[in-house]
Amino acid sequence: MPTVNAQKTKMRVVHIITRLIVGGAQENTICTVLGLKEKQAVEVFLISGPTYGAEGSLVDTVRSVKLIEAPSLVRPVHPIKDVCALFSLIKYLKEIKPDIVHTHSGKAGVIGRIAAKIVKVPIIVHTIHGPSFGEFQGAIPNFIFLTAERLAARFTTHFISVSQAMTDQYIRAGIGKSELYSCIYSGFNLQPFIEAKNDLNLRKQYGIKSDDIVIGKIARLFKLKGHDDLFQIAPALVEKFKNIKFLIVGDGEWREKFVDLAKRLNLQEHFVFTGLVQPNEIPKLIGITDILVHLSRREGLPRSVVQALAGGKPVVVYDCDGAREVCIDGQTGFLIKSGDTNGLLEALTTLISNPSLRKAMGEYGQKIALDNFSQAKMVESIYELYKKLLRNNGVCKG
């Protein structure tokens, strides 16, 4: 465990997340932690469970932070490990003596907040990156997750939601009151996306011609991400436009399934699978993309959509959770009802057929991204919230 600094005048913050895979919640957390680390008045720690699997790891990006691995903090429900994780977190928090515990993700969010309550941490904050309950799963899982969220809410000083849609959904579910919520959009370093170019050499590496229209999709190859819908409309789209390439960015348990599906549809020449890509490589891929699709059935705020907008690219997005807060229908792209494959086909056909429309939507989307989604703005908003919560609790730090 990293040495705990003895300086009591600093604001001491511990972030807790289940795992540091390549994903939006993880990138948000890392951006926050790294941003807070640069502030002289803050001492920040990060606790994570073990990171492994096809989703990749972001552990190397936080080597400069006081990182603690909690081996028992795993994503699947596991009563014995969950109890062990709780006791481990209690031990770590007793040693660190934080002013604030800030939790992320489902498992770490619940266990972390309970541990912080037991240790009597003054301020307990939880970020809602995406819904843990909803129509995408059955009644029993929804009951379990709702019960856990309502329990943990009793120990929560304040909630941060990455979209207003998440705030509204959780309040409707009886999780906390409106005055306990702040919406702080997930920020990131915009500059690499703004500077991204249509690199013809990179296109060539992926077998993409200079005049091909590239439809990008950035997501784990897993359920609820909407890849099936893209494959459903792909044959009709390729029949209309022979120079279409689908750039599938990411990896996951369903990769082999989708590679085989492309072959069965005789579309293997039109689908490009990049495999796992580290976050710092995403801007280059946005640069060679003409249109980005985001078809997830659950997403607090679709990070890849904001990245595409920052790169000046139009988007076609399922109207799910916080999607409408970044995809302004008819202005930055097209917002489609979830599962409406006919609408998806029509929107893509319109954009492919109209280069000037793609350019206009991309330019407006870039302005939206610049105004709302910088890493500096997110970190500063969180920092100011911390100070406010500490003052309200009679503690003056930072």
Beta strands, then each sheet from edge to edge (+ up, - down):
strand 1: 11-17
strand 2: 42-48
strand 3: 66-69
strand 4: 100-104
strand 5: 123-128
strand 6: 158-161
strand 7: 181-183
strand 8: 213-218
strand 9: 244-249
strand 10: 271-275
strand 11: 291-294
strand 12: 315-318
strand 13: 333-336
sheet 1: 3+ 2+ 1+ 4+ 5+ 6+ 7+
sheet 2: 10+ 9+ 8+ 11+ 12+ 13+
end
